[in-house]
Amino acid sequence: MPWREVWGSHGGRIAGVAFGAVLGLIYLFSGFWDMLFFALVVFIGYTLGKRKDTAQGPLFQWQELAAWLSGVWRPFK
């Protein structure tokens, strides 16, 4: 089978195994918690990049959050 056919039918599995192997190597060299932090940073970067690619806008609506917080904290003044 040519590479394109294999990638077309098993691309997700190949990418999953490659990602698992990379995370396994990171675990072997740096430790479990460092690997989890690295995976979290990669996931955050992927999520933000995907949102930018699909033009979904910012993750947080900062003006709405500021208005909500000022309304919540108003009684404490």
Buried (B, 14 or more C-beta within 10 A) or exposed (E): EEEEEEEEEEEEEEEEEEEEEBBEEBBEEEEEEEBEEBBEEEEEEEEEEEEEEEEEEEEEEEEEEEEEEEEEEEEEE
